[in-house]
């Protein structure tokens, strides 16, 4: 539909599908169907499967529209894997020792952030660093057995982090990262 809500048109049947995700070009969407992930071309209405992606859980697309990262569990803790949109073999980017949830990319794609058991936020090198192998770096230090954080998001300029933090009731928190001696940045 148009931005003002006029002229809506149906582009796909969503029965039994999870939440779709826009591709950065605004001309395609990724639609989960069971275990499969389909790429929908909005102009033609055609769908093409994205081999290697597991659409049963949460998935995200990087800002360039080249990678899909998805959560998966093989009967144990959650892991994160990445697969190229163009096709290819998925690669594990966060193993099960971190029990990784809610992945999100830094605006530059240099980092892939995730939550460990909804407690703290970690990061690993992302696609702009060729997914280089590195131990996960802890970015927050929250404590408390009854604490959880939910669905973190980073600002477009990479300077602020938004998330909800809950105990019995929820809070809305925005963090501004200050530069340290090591000049850490989320860009």
HUDA-V285559 format. One record per run of one state. SS is the DSSP state (H for helix, E for strand, C for the rest). FROM is the first residue (numbers start at 1). TO is the last residue. If there is no record, write none. Layout:
BEGIN
SS/FROM/TO
SS/FROM/TO
END
This chain:
BEGIN
C/1/16
E/17/17
C/18/20
E/21/22
C/23/27
E/28/33
C/34/35
E/36/41
C/42/46
E/47/49
C/50/58
E/59/61
C/62/66
E/67/72
C/73/78
E/79/84
C/85/90
E/91/94
C/95/95
H/96/98
C/99/99
E/100/105
C/106/110
E/111/116
C/117/119
E/120/125
C/126/126
H/127/129
C/130/136
E/137/138
C/139/147
E/148/154
C/155/159
E/160/166
C/167/169
E/170/176
C/177/187
END
